[in-house]
């Protein structure tokens, strides 16, 4: 089978760097799906992305889609021929639409009737005839939040498009796309090789661009930058700090990367490490460098998009740019430290947290009270309330105004600078954690109490004003806050009574809304469900449902119950007790038993009733004691001893006795059995 390579390239003005790799992946994925959907065989799909282009190269693409066997049903046989056996007008018209004579049609018979039918082979379409449509559909499907127009045309894209290449082997595939006609002309580096490049074949694309000083493959360029940055740092006796997100962004900004070391004055090293990194990395897109002892050494690595004949000039230019930024940071530090954190905190009353929930001063008061409660429950010590008083103070500092990502971090430094207890300073720095997936939660008890209080207050407050997340929208980051609460409790091994804490937080809100506490608890429980089930450790949804049905008061307690249940289910006869519990649950669902009905042993008429009652009474105290001490595995083992009495009861006793008194007494006995059996987890929710 004859094959050719396919090349599709969009040449644009500089594309947004943070979305470049995602756009490239989406374009390649859509084109591949179009080819696969048409049944067109092909080889490797390679994607390319630089600031000025998005491209896809499909190797060894078949010249035709495969032939397809088709079957078209025509008129019913009864209507296809007249009395003399000649085809009717309906049959003639159907045959004409299929491009054959009526005699070439076949008959389709089934138990539902008989029809004329056309069976034939549809010739596969030429791949070249489909590529233009595939390219247009792929571009239209790109995940672009905002498209723009340019010039007098109606075309819309994320940036103006200057050229389109669409080649099938050595041939141009004609198409109109985004106001441009396709061709074979591309362009290399804007400065090193600005002339047009005519591509003879699709396969020559990567090499032609490489000769024109463009490394078109995003992943290859990323690795070149990474190794270049590390090498440049090593030349100044340091180690580059390479942030993955920054590396991706820099990769999206250059086509011909050249790493170059620069330096700033040592006087800026007196600033907190995070301030220097934020200035160099986040504002200037440079890579900071640290020395062997782990401290910053005053160097940075910039990645240029040009091979300069005079690197010293480029270096000086970058040093000249970063110096005023660091000078501003030093000024902010000096100004902020002239005031105490208490003075900064005093101004929180002028900043709104949320219109209906008050200012940051109001939030601070709520968090202080809630953190004090949590602190008592988890043994946080004496510094919780002081840390809560100062936790949001750095929001009023000039440094955080310039570097919002440093909130909490700067509070820690300012607290330490004014002589606060180390635990207070550390808790202020920890209380936003975990900020994102993979971030570590707070480790100090004070920090844990403060972080929990801050997140729970936000959750409860936003739910109270009925602004809970909907779909993909979560403007207050409540899902992240709920997961943060769970991670702090689970990873910190904190057995905190969540319903108590949430109800306390709800009572403190300026807005009261019925059911808020229950909604927040359900919201957190759903996040717990996601966290547990994504671990792929053998936990099933039914196991988790069984545990949650027992209404554990804390996530840590739920985890302990789940672990015990999983151990119990490994036992050979566990499924028999599960099945018995399910049978009890099914019986009790169908009847209405008054809550106050107690078991009366004097009403027993069967020995099996007495044995079950004695077994429940005998195991009850021990099971309750084990549950009270969180020895859930022991509890389930004790419950396993009830199986014989339960089985005997069902074998020998008619529960729904005609006598109302006996029936009610037996139902009460089953209710007591269910209560005991569901003490750790509702076993009736398990399959079995």
N, C-alpha and C positions, 0 to 999 in steps of 0.2 A: 504494500500500500504506500502510495506516494505521500510524503509529508513535507511541511514547511514550518518555519518558525513564525510566530506572530509577535509584532511589537506595537504597543500602543503607548504613546507619550503625550502628556499635556504639558506645554511649556507656559509658565505663568510668571507674574510678578511674585515677590517674596511671600511665601505661604506662612500662615501662623505656625510658629515652631512647636507649640505644645500639642497641637493636634495632627502634626504631620505624619507620624508613624501610624496612627490610627486610620487616617485617610488612605494611606498607602495600602494597609492591610485590607481595608474594606473594598478598595478598587480591585485588587487582585482576587479577593474572594468572590466578588460578584461576577467577574469575568470567567473565573474557573467554573462557577456554578452554571453560567450560561452555556459554556461549552459542554459541560457534563450533561446538562438538561437536554441538549440537542443530540447527545450521543456521540459527539465528536471526540475521537481518541486524541490524546496529547501526552506529552512528556512533562518535565518539570516546569512549574510555574514560578518565575522569579519576579520579585518586585523591587522597584527602585524609587527612592524619594530623596530629593534635595530641596533646598529653599526655593528653587525655581522650576521644579518639575515633579510630576508623578508619572511613573511608567510601569508597565508590566510586559515581560517577555515570556511567551509560552513556547517552549521548545517542542519540535516534532509534532506539529498539529496536522491531523488528517485533512486532506483537501476536500473531502465530502463527508457529510453526515451519513450514517448507515441507511441502506434501503429499509423500507418499512412495509410489512405486510398489512394491508388494510381490508376491512370488510364493511360494506355499506348495505343496510337493509332497505329494500324498496317496498313497493305496494304489496298488500296481501295477495296470495296466489289466486284467490277467488276473483279478484278485481284485475288481474294481470292479463287474462286471456278471455276472448269472447267465446260464444257457443261453438264456433268453427275451429277454435284452437289458435286463432290469430291473436298476436299481442294487441292489447288495448292501448289507447292513447297514454294512459298512466305508465304502462310498461315501456312504451317507446320513449317517453320523456325521461324516465329514470335512466334508461340505457344511454340516451344522448348525454345526460349529465355526467355519466361515468366514462364517456368517450368510447363506448363499445356498441356493437349491434345487439339487439334483444336476444339473439340466439346465444350470445356469449355469457349471458347471465345464468346464475345457478339458483338452486332452490334451497331454502333453509326451512327445516321442519323441526318443530318441538311440540311438547304437550300443550303449548298455548296456541299453536296454529302453524301456518306455512306462509312463507313470503318469498318474493324474488330477492336475490342477494347478489351483490357484486364483490368478487374477491380478486385482488390484484396486488401488485407491488408498486409502491410509491418510491420513485427514485430519490435517493438522498440529495439534499440541497448542497450546493457548492459552499464551502466554508467562507470563501471570500464574500459571498452575497449576504452572509449573516453578521459578519464582524462589525460593520458600521452600526447596526442595531444593538449588538451586544455592548459596544463601547458607549453609545448614547445612554442605554439603560443603566450601565454601571455608574456613569457620572451622575445621572439623575438620582441614583439611590444613595449617594455618599452622605454620611451623617454630618451635614453642615448646618449649624444652628442658624446662621445668618448669611444669606447670599447677597452679593452686590451686583449692580449694573455698572457698565463703563461705556463711555462713548455714546454714540447715537443708537446703538443696537439694543435689542431686547434680551440678549443673553445674560444669564445670571450664574455666578460662581463665587467661591470664597474670595478669589482675587482675579483681576483681569487676565484673560488667556491670550497669549501672543502667538503660539504655534501649536499645531496638532500633527503628530506623526502616527500613521496607521499603515503598517507594512505586513504583507503576507509573503514571506520569503523575500524576494527581490522586487515584488510588485507593490505599488501603492494601492490601497483600498480606498476608493473615492467615498467621502462622506462629508457632511457639513455638521460641525459640532461647536457649540458655544460661539457661533459667529465666525468660525474659521474653517477653511477647507483643509482636508488632510493632505499631507505630503510626506516627503522623506527628509526634510530639512530640520535639524536640531541645532542647538547652540551649546558651546562649552562654557568655561569659566568667564564671568562677566569682564574680568580684567586681563587674565592671562591668555585667554583664547576667545575673543569676542566674535570672531568671524563665523559665518554659517557653516555647518557641517552637513554634507549630503551623504546620507547612509545608503550604501549599495545594497545591503541586506539587513534583515532584522537582527541576525546573530552578531553582527559587528558592533552593535550598539554599546555594550559595556566598554569594549576596548577603545572605540572611537572617543568616547567621553573621557576615558582615563588619559588618553593622549592629549586631550583638551583641558587637562587639569580639573577634572570632575570625578570624584569617587562617588558613583551614583548609588551603589548598594548601601542602604542605611546601616545595616548590621556591620558590614565591613568598615564603613567610615567610623562607626561608634568604637570599634575595637582599635582602629588606628589612633583615635583621639585618646582613648584610655591608656594605651601603651606610650603614646607620645607625652602625655601629661606626667605619667609616672617617671619616664626617663628625664624629663625636664626638671622634675623635683629632685631626682637623685643627683643631678648635676650641681644642685645647690645644697647638697648634704641633707636633704629632707625627704619626707614622705607625703605625697599629695593626698588630701582628703577628697575622695571622689564620691559625691552624692549621685545616686542613680538617676534621679529626676533631672538634676542639672546636666548630667552627661547626655541624656536624651535630648534636652533642650539645645545644648551646644551642638550636638550632632545635626539637629534640624536647622541650625543657623549658618553652617559652613558647607562648602563643596570641596575645598582643598585644604584640609586642616593642617595648621602648623602651630605646635605648642611652643610657648615662649615664657620664660620666667621673668617676673618683675619683683620689685621690692618696695616696701613702705618703711617709714621711719620706726625705729624701735620704741619711740615714745608712745606709739599707739598700742603697744603690747600691754600697757597698764590697764587697758580696758578689759572687761570681761570677755572671755574667749568667744562666747556666743555672739557678742556684739560685733567683733571683728569678722567672724565667719558670716554673719548675716549681711554685713556691709560688702564684703568681698564676693561672697557666693550668691546671695539672693539678689542684691542690687546690681552688681557688676558682671555676674556670670563668670567669675574667675574661680579657680580651684585653690583653696587655702593649702598651705604647706606647714607641716609640723616637724619638729626635730625629733631626735631619738628619744628624748625624755618625755615626749608626749605634748610639749608646749608648742604653741605657734612660734615660728622662727622669723617672721617678718617677710617671707616670700609668698608669692602667689603665682599661679600658672594661668595664662590667658591662651585661648586658642584663636588664632587669626585665620582669616579666609583668604590669605594671600601669602605667597612666598616673597618676602621683602628682600630687596638688595641691601637694605640697611636695617637689620633687626634692632639696632640700638635706638633708632628713631621711633620704631613701633613700641619698643619697651618703654621709652621715656613718655610717649603719649599715654599709654595705659597707666603708668605711675602717676602722671599728672592728673588723670581722671579720678583715681581712687583716693588720692590725698585729701581733697576737700570733703569727700564722703566720710572718711575717717575723722577728719577735723570736726565735722558736724556731730558725729557720734561722741567724740570726746567732750564737746561743748554740752551736749545733752546730759552726759554723765555728770559733769561738774555742776550743772544747774540743778539736776534732780537731787543730788546728794546734799545740796545746801538746805533742803527741806526734809523733815522727818516723814516717814511713811504715814504717821498719824495725820500729819498736815495734808498729805495727798489724799488720804482716806476721807478727811473732813469735806472734801469737795465732791465726793461721790453722789451727794444728794442733788447735784445739778445735772446728772447724766441719767437718762431714762434707760432702764433695762427693758421694759415692755410697758406700753401705755397703760394697760389695765393692771399690771403687776407692780407698778411703781418704779422707783429709781434704783440705782445700784446700792445706795445706802439702805433702802428697804430690803433689798435682797440680802445684803450683808447681815442685817439683823436677823432675818429668817434663818440664814445659813448658820449663824453663830449658835442660835438656840438648837437647831437640828443637829449640828456637829457635836454640841455638848451631850445631847442624848446618845448619839451614836458612839461617842467617845467613851461614855460610861459603860455601854454594852460590850465594847470590844477591848476595854482596858487601855485607852489611849493616853491617859496621864493628864498632867495639869496644864498643858500648853494649847489645848484645842481651841479654846475661846479666843485667846490672843492671836493665834494664827488666823482664825476666821475674821477677826476684826481688820486684819491687814491684808487679807488674801487678794482683794480687788483694788488695793490702793495704787498699784503700779499702772492701772489703766489711766490714771491722771498724770502720768509722767511724760515728759517730752520724748524720752527714748522709746516707750511703747507706742506713742503717737506716730513715730517714724517707722518703728519696726513692730507692728502688731503681733507678729509671730513670736515675739519675746515676752508676751505677758505671762506672768508666773515666774519665768526665768529671771526677769529684772527685779521682781518683787523679792526673790530669794537673795539676790546680790545686795539690794538696798537694805533689806532687813539685817543681813550680816554686817553691812557697813555701819549701821546705827547701833550695833551691839545687842540685837535681839538674841534670844537663846537659839542655839544651832537647830534645835528641833522645830522652832517656829519658822526659821528661814527655810529649812528643808521642806516643811509642809507646804509653804506658800509655793515653792517651786514644783511640788508634786501634784498639787490639787487639780490641775487640768488633765493629768494623765489618767488612762491612756488616751492620747489625742487622736490616734489613728490605729488601724489594724497593724499589728506588729510592734506597736509602742509598748513599753513596759509599764505596768501599773505602779502606783506608789508602794513603797516598802515600809515606811515608818507608820506606826499606829496613828500618829497625829495626822499625817498626810492622808492616810486611808479614810479617817473619819471626816476630814475636810472635803476630800474629793467626793465621797459618797453623799455628803450633805449638799454640796453644790449641784451635783448632777440630779439628785432626787428632787431638790427644790425646783429646778428647771423643769423636769418632767411633770411634776404635779402641777406647777403653775400654768404651764402651757396647756395641759389637759383641762385645767379648771376653766380656762377661757375658750375651750372648744377649738383649739388650733392643732389638734393631733395630726400626725403625718397622713397624707392621702396619696396612694400610688407611689410614684417616684419622688414626690415633693416632700421634703423634710427640712424646711428652712431653719428650724431651730436645732437641728442635729439630734433629735430625740432618739433615733435608733442607735446612734453612736453613743449617746449618754447611757441608754439602757444596757448596751453591751459592756460599756465601761463599768457600770455598777456590778454586773455579773462577774466580770473578770477580776475586779478588786476582791469580791467576796470569795470566789472560788479559788483563785490563785493565792490569795492571802489567807485561806483557810479560816474565814471569819463566819461564825455561826450567828448571823444577825437576823432578828425577827423583822422581816421586810414589811408585813402588813402593819405592825405597830409603828414603824418608822414612817411609812407612807401616810398613814392616817394622821400622825403628828404633823407631817408636812402640809397635808391638806387643810388641817384646822388653822394653820398659820397664814394661809393665803388671803389676800385682800378680796378675792372673788371666791364665793362659795357655790359649788355646783354639785347637786346630788349625784352620787355614783362615781365621783372623780377617783377616789382611792381604789375602788374596785377596777376601774378601767386601766389605771396605771399599773396595778399589779398584774392584770391580764396581759398588758402590753409587754411587760418585762418577762412574764412567763413564756410568751411566744418567742422572744429573743433567746430565752434559755433553751427552748425546744430546738431552735436552729443551731445554737452552739453545740448542743449535745449530739444531734443527729449528723452533723457534718464531720464529726471526729472519725467516723468509719471504724469504730471499735467493737462492732457487733451489737450495739444498742438498736433496738427496733422502735418504731413509733408506738407500737402496742405496749412495750415495756415502759416507755416514758409516760404514756397515758395512764398506765396502772399506778405509777408512782405519783404523778400529779393529782390523781383522783383522791389520794389520801391527804391532800392539802398540806404539804410540808410548809413550815413557816419560814424556811430559809433555803436559798439555792444550795448551800453546802449540805443541808439535811437531805434535800432531794437527791443530791449526788450520792450520799451515803446509802440511802434507801435503794437507789438504782443499782449500786455496786452489790448490795446484799441480794437483791432480787436476781441479778445475773448469776451470782454464785448458786443461789437456790435452784434456779432453773437447770443447772448442770446436773442436779441429782436425778437418779433414774426414775423415781416415782413422782417427781414434782408435777408432771402433767396431770396425774390423777387427782391431786388436790385442786389444781386449777380447774379441771372439768367439774368437780363437785361444787366449787365455789360458783362457777358459771350457772350450774343447775339451780343453786339456791337463789342467785340473783334473778334468774328467769321466772321462778315461782313468785318471788316477792314483788316483781314488776306487775304481775297480773292481779294482785289483790291489794286491798287497802286495809292496813293494820293500824289501829289507833296508836299514837306514840306512847301513851301511858300504860299499855298492856304489858304486864310482867308475866314471866313464866311461873306457873303454879305446879310444883312437883306432885301435889296431891291429885292432879288431874291425869297423871300418866297412867296409861293402860297397857303399854307395851314396854318390854324390857329394853328395846333399842332406844326408846325415848330417854329412859333413865340413864343408860350408858352415855348417850350424847350429852345430856345435861351435866352429868358428873365429870365428863371429860372437859367440857367448857369451863366449869367451875374450877377444876383442878389446874387447868392450863392458864386460866385468865389472869391470875395474879402474877405468875411468872412471865407471861407474854407482856403484860403491861409494864412490869419492872424492866424488862429488856428493852422495850421501846423507849421508856423514860430515860434510859441510860444510852440510847442510840446504838444498842447492840442488836442491829436489825437482822443480821445473819442468824444469831441465836434465836430471835423471835420466830423467824421462818422455820427453823429446825423444830422448834416446839410445836408450831402449827402443823408441821408434817405428821406429828403423832396423833392428830385428830382424824386422819383419813379413815381409819378403820371404823371409828364411831359414826362418822358421817355416812360412809358407805352402808353400814348396818342399818342406819335410820332409814335411808331411802329404799333398802331392800325389804324392810319388814313393816314400815309404817305408812299408812295412807294419810298424807298431809291434809288433803281436802276432805276430811271426815264429814259425814252428814250432820253430826252433832256440832252446833256452832261453838260450844265451849271448848271441845277437844280441838276443833279446827283452829280456833284462835290461839290456843295454847301452843299448838305445834308450829304455827306461823311465828309466834313470838320466839320459840326456841330457834328456828331458822334465822330469825333476825339477829339474835344474840350470836349465833355462829358466824353470820356474815360480818357483824361488827368486829369480832375477834380476828377473823381471817383477813379483813381489809385493814388491819392496824398498820402494816408496813406499806402495802400496796394493794390496790383493788385487783385481785387475781382474776376476777371475772372478765376483765378487759383483755386478758391474754388469750391467744388462740389455743384451743385444746378440747 
